[in-house]
Amino acid sequence: MIAVMDQAPLSFNDFIDGYPDRPGYRYELRRGVIVEMPKPKGKHSEMAGFVIKVLNRAIDEMQAPYFIPRECIVKTADDTGYEPDVAVIDRACLGDERRWESASVIEQGRSVKLVVEVVSTNWRDDYALKLSDYERMGIAEYWILDYLGIGGRRYIGSPKQPTFTVCTMLDGEYEMQQFRGGDRIVSAAFPQLPVTVAQVFNPGG
């Protein structure tokens, strides 16, 4: 993860209008600075794919008007937009999303039923920056998949270990619950989800 250039702060509009075109990379705007994000590879990519498969099955069983886009950008502020590893979108809300058809941009928190980030070396972004921004936007649920157990001790405890954190919106704030090993994941958005942390963190096992 690197900042693309030393630049004057950009607005989200400028970022979208001039979105960099470089195959194999995705980009986020963080506090007015464009950040280059290599496409997920290896275990990271496999895990995201497994989560998408599990969620799509749950969506079908619920017969909910949800879908998981291949790519989308979640605008959390006038100078910030993220491209989550996984986002579950409520199709019923897209009529209020003015940039969805033209740029796959989501601007309303109620349009997102769930957002998922797989933690890598930039764990501070997922546990602090993105958590705060998704919370402020009003996204109902946020999953943090720390399969390497590298998050700060104040987030995952000590000794550090692989941790699946579910952040659920309650009275305008995220309530956080952690799951490990053989724990079944408990989700308000997908209450019948029949999957454990071990299955998510070891999708080929």
Buried (B, 14 or more C-beta within 10 A) or exposed (E): EEEBEEEEEBEBEBBBEEBEEEEEEBBBBBEBBBBBBEEBEEBBEBBBBBBBEBBBBBBEEEEBEBBBBEEBBBBBBEBBBBBBBBBBBBEEBBEEBEBBEEEBBBBBBBBBBBBBBBBBEBBEBBBBBBBEBBBEBBBBBBBBBBBBBBBEEEBBBEEBEBBBBBBBBEEEEBEBBBBBEEEEBEBBBBEEBEBBBBBBBBBEE
